[in-house]
């Protein structure tokens, strides 16, 4: 395997792991969305449809939950 996809995969892993150090849930989800975007790039480079699809779902849900308006009850 080329060093480029492997480097992107490791960077995505580091970003996702780093998200656990944030306390603000919106920031956690934004970092996780960034990591999932990197995983999508990795999936494209290695031509893995399951990696691309799974992380497209993660990006969508992470950004939706990060930016949705919270209702006051």
C-alpha positions in Angstrom: 0.0 0.0 0.0 1.2 3.5 -0.8 2.2 5.8 2.1 -0.4 8.4 1.1 -3.6 6.4 1.8 -1.9 4.9 4.9 -1.0 8.4 6.2 -4.5 9.7 5.6 -5.9 6.7 7.5 -3.6 7.3 10.5 -4.5 11.0 10.5 -8.2 10.1 10.5 -7.6 7.8 13.4 -5.7 10.5 15.3 -8.5 13.0 14.7 -11.2 10.7 15.8 -9.2 9.8 19.0 -8.6 13.4 19.7 -12.3 14.1 19.6 -12.6 12.4 23.0 -10.6 15.2 24.6 -13.2 17.9 23.8 -15.9 18.7 26.3 -18.3 20.6 24.1 -20.5 18.1 22.3 -20.8 20.2 19.1 -17.0 20.4 18.9 -16.7 16.7 19.4 -19.0 16.1 16.5 -17.3 18.6 14.2 -13.9 16.9 14.9 -15.5 13.5 14.3 -17.0 14.8 11.0 -13.5 16.0 9.9 -12.1 12.6 10.8 -14.8 10.8 8.9 -14.1 13.1 5.9 -10.5 12.0 6.0 -11.7 8.4 6.2 -13.8 9.0 3.0 -10.6 10.2 1.3 -8.9 7.1 2.5 -11.8 5.0 1.2 -11.6 6.7 -2.2 -7.9 6.1 -2.5 -8.2 2.4 -1.6 -11.5 2.0 -3.6 -13.5 0.7 -0.6 -17.2 1.4 -1.0 -18.0 0.2 2.6 -15.5 2.7 4.1 -16.8 5.5 1.9 -20.5 4.8 2.7 -20.1 4.2 6.4 -18.2 7.5 6.8 -20.5 9.5 4.6 -23.2 8.5 7.1 -21.0 9.5 10.0 -20.3 12.9 8.5 -24.0 13.5 7.8 -25.1 12.6 11.3 -22.2 14.3 13.1 -22.8 17.6 11.3 -26.6 17.4 11.7 -26.2 16.9 15.4 -23.5 19.5 15.7 -25.5 22.3 14.1 -29.1 21.4 14.9 -31.0 23.9 17.0 -31.6 22.7 20.5 -35.1 23.2 21.7 -35.8 24.5 25.2 -38.3 22.4 27.1 
